[in-house]
Amino acid sequence: MSQLKGCFNVDRGNFQLSVDFSLPDKGVTAFFGPSGSGKTTCLRAIAGLERLPEGYFSIGDQVWQDESRNIFVPANQREIGYVFQEASLFPHLNVAENLQFGFVRLPKDKQKVLPESVIELLNIGPLLNRPPASLSGGERQRVAIARALLRSPRLLLMDEPLSALDSRLKSEILPYLENLHHELSIPIIYVSHSPMEVARLADYIVILKQGGIHCEGPLKDIMVDPQFATQFGDGASTLFEGFVSAQRDDLITEVTTEKSTVLRLTRRPFEVNAPIRCRIYASDVSLCTEKPSQSSILNIYPGQVFRIDPGDHEGEFIVTVILNNDQRLLAQISGYSLNKLQLKAGCSVWAQVKSVAVL
Ligand SMILES: Nc1ncnc2c1ncn2[C@@H]1O[C@H](COP(=O)(O)OP(=O)(O)OP(=O)(O)O)[C@@H](O)[C@H]1O
């Protein structure tokens, strides 16, 4: 499989960056980490906006930087779309002219992403004649994303594209980002320190810490890896991907995951067969050593304890359960319950899922 490979090292006195990564050439990769961990520095180096000594970056068979061979493709010659925190549209041009600006400068054979499709994907048809000053923050950001896509980039870089928006505008724009994810084959590197955005959009994650890579891997695997589960930001959780398999008459929505786990949720407004991503917080999972017979909980699954790790707080533990269909599920329980149930690796348990967040 084609890959994005990068290696950057720089010593800025108060900050040292040393990263070496190999990322999938499809889907959304999140660069995630606290403020000052080096996310933007990496992104700028990938874009060629900064030339870091000893740097290396390639995408498929295109080498954009290899200092050992004195190769450095300038930023304006890299096939990149860049979306910043604040949309920087040309104020004297209307939306349509902003979109045309980069597109018409591309040679015809490079115009792979067409205005009609991007306008539809981001629903900006009604905005085309408007000047940027008249747009809301969310609308401006959608136009900025469309403009970046119209460069038909080989790679789309997004640096905290939602951070300047309030939570209402964030939830307005997230579905469009999901559309990009599903409809386009352009790989996206998405910088964020929001666990919610990453859980919703990313397929692969690179967690940065103090200028180094703390861990990287497919998001679903990293989230249930007890070593990293509690470092994701807002509590250990399990990510399930699947589709809506039924809208039942008793107002229950059923979701079937890749491993055929069926999650029952109170009615959600989705079409049957719609793809869906769900997040189950470990704190919403309880464990029993016998099958609960009278329970209000809709989701009860048999499985086995795989391992037990300390949680975020003293007296809290994260139990990794492997369900009978091989699906991993994290449960957060107290030390008191751990002792009372005498749980250890290999024990048979029933996991009860109290609540499911649909992302
Ligand atoms: N040109 C520069 N010269 C010196 N130091 C820099 C330069 N650019 C960034 N830094 C420092 O490098 C460190 C990493 O910054 P960077 O912007 O990459 O972090 P970040 O993870 O993107 O943070 P944030 O989430 O706050 O945007 C910070 O300490 C920053 O002050």
The ligand as an SDF file (V2000), in Angstrom:
LIG
                    3D

 31 33  0  0  0  0  0  0  0  0999 V2000
    9.3150   29.2860   14.3960 N   0  0  0  0  0  0  0  0  0  0  0  0
    9.4420   28.8910   15.6670 C   0  0  0  0  0  0  0  0  0  0  0  0
   10.5380   29.2180   16.3880 N   0  0  0  0  0  0  0  0  0  0  0  0
   10.6850   28.8170   17.6830 C   0  0  0  0  0  0  0  0  0  0  0  0
    9.7780   28.0600   18.3190 N   0  0  0  0  0  0  0  0  0  0  0  0
    8.6690   27.6990   17.6520 C   0  0  0  0  0  0  0  0  0  0  0  0
    8.4340   28.1000   16.3040 C   0  0  0  0  0  0  0  0  0  0  0  0
    7.2360   27.5780   15.9010 N   0  0  0  0  0  0  0  0  0  0  0  0
    6.7490   26.9000   16.9680 C   0  0  0  0  0  0  0  0  0  0  0  0
    7.5950   26.9740   18.0080 N   0  0  0  0  0  0  0  0  0  0  0  0
    7.4160   26.3360   19.3240 C   0  0  0  0  0  0  0  0  0  0  0  0
    7.3470   24.9510   19.0830 O   0  0  0  0  0  0  0  0  0  0  0  0
    6.4690   24.3420   20.0160 C   0  0  0  0  0  0  0  0  0  0  0  0
    5.4280   23.5160   19.2620 C   0  0  0  0  0  0  0  0  0  0  0  0
    4.5390   24.3800   18.5890 O   0  0  0  0  0  0  0  0  0  0  0  0
    3.3590   23.8510   17.6630 P   0  0  0  0  0  0  0  0  0  0  0  0
    2.6080   25.0620   17.1640 O   0  0  0  0  0  0  0  0  0  0  0  0
    3.8960   22.9300   16.6470 O   0  0  0  0  0  0  0  0  0  0  0  0
    2.4750   23.0470   18.7100 O   0  0  0  0  0  0  0  0  0  0  0  0
    0.9820   22.5430   18.5780 P   0  0  0  0  0  0  0  0  0  0  0  0
    0.9660   21.1500   19.1210 O   0  0  0  0  0  0  0  0  0  0  0  0
    0.4780   22.7320   17.1930 O   0  0  0  0  0  0  0  0  0  0  0  0
    0.2390   23.5120   19.5800 O   0  0  0  0  0  0  0  0  0  0  0  0
   -1.2470   24.1760   19.5020 P   0  0  0  0  0  0  0  0  0  0  0  0
   -2.2090   23.0350   19.7330 O   0  0  0  0  0  0  0  0  0  0  0  0
   -1.2270   25.1500   20.6380 O   0  0  0  0  0  0  0  0  0  0  0  0
   -1.4040   24.8210   18.1650 O   0  0  0  0  0  0  0  0  0  0  0  0
    5.8680   25.4390   20.8520 C   0  0  0  0  0  0  0  0  0  0  0  0
    6.5690   25.5070   22.0640 O   0  0  0  0  0  0  0  0  0  0  0  0
    6.1060   26.6860   20.0120 C   0  0  0  0  0  0  0  0  0  0  0  0
    6.2500   27.8190   20.8410 O   0  0  0  0  0  0  0  0  0  0  0  0
  1  2  1  0
  2  3  1  0
  2  7  2  0
  3  4  2  0
  4  5  1  0
  5  6  2  0
  6  7  1  0
  6 10  1  0
  7  8  1  0
  8  9  2  0
  9 10  1  0
 10 11  1  0
 11 12  1  0
 11 30  1  0
 12 13  1  0
 13 14  1  0
 13 28  1  0
 14 15  1  0
 15 16  1  0
 16 17  2  0
 16 18  1  0
 16 19  1  0
 19 20  1  0
 20 21  2  0
 20 22  1  0
 20 23  1  0
 23 24  1  0
 24 25  2  0
 24 26  1  0
 24 27  1  0
 28 29  1  0
 28 30  1  0
 30 31  1  0
M  END
$$$$
